């Protein structure tokens, strides 16, 4: 069986976030005054996973999103 893998890179700052999957990139500015960079890093990964959901296996994506959403709650 062939193992396929993809690499998604992400980055966050106190002003905005960005992510890249292969040659597709996206990002944006934060709409809140949150300045905890650890919190922003988690939010940015969650946004990236949601945006690129169609590229991931469904079970793996659901697990990642559940963990991240519970962590942010």
C-alpha positions in Angstrom: 0.0 0.0 0.0 1.3 3.4 -0.9 1.6 5.9 1.9 0.7 9.4 0.9 1.6 12.5 2.9 1.2 16.2 2.6 2.8 19.0 4.4 0.9 22.1 5.6 2.9 25.0 7.0 1.3 27.6 9.3 2.3 30.7 11.1 0.6 33.2 13.4 1.5 36.6 14.9 -0.5 39.0 17.0 -1.8 40.7 13.9 -2.6 37.8 11.5 -2.1 34.3 10.4 -1.2 32.3 7.3 -0.9 28.8 5.9 0.3 27.0 2.9 -0.5 23.6 1.5 1.6 22.7 -1.6 1.4 25.8 -3.7 -1.9 27.1 -2.3 -1.6 29.7 0.5 -4.1 31.8 2.4 -4.3 33.9 5.6 -5.9 36.8 7.2 -6.0 39.3 10.0 -7.3 38.6 13.5 -10.6 40.3 14.4 -10.1 40.2 18.2 -7.6 41.7 20.5 -6.3 38.3 21.7 -2.5 38.5 22.2 -1.7 35.1 23.6 0.5 33.7 20.8 -0.1 30.1 21.9 -3.8 30.6 21.6 -3.4 32.3 18.2 -1.2 29.4 17.0 -3.9 26.9 17.8 -6.6 29.1 16.2 -4.5 29.4 13.0 -4.0 25.6 12.8 -7.8 25.1 13.3 -8.5 27.6 10.5 -6.0 26.0 8.2 -7.4 22.5 8.8 -10.9 23.7 8.1 -9.9 25.5 4.9 -8.0 22.6 3.5 -10.3 19.9 4.8 -11.0 18.5 1.4 -7.3 17.5 1.1 -7.2 15.3 4.3 -8.7 11.9 5.1 -12.0 12.4 6.8 -11.3 10.4 10.0 -7.9 12.1 10.6 -9.4 15.5 10.1 -12.3 14.9 12.4 -9.9 13.8 15.1 -7.7 16.8 14.8 -10.6 19.3 14.7 -12.2 17.6 17.8 -9.0 17.8 19.8 -8.3 21.5 18.8 -11.9 22.6 19.5 -11.8 20.9 22.9 -8.5 22.6 23.6 -9.9 26.0 22.8 -13.1 25.6 24.8 
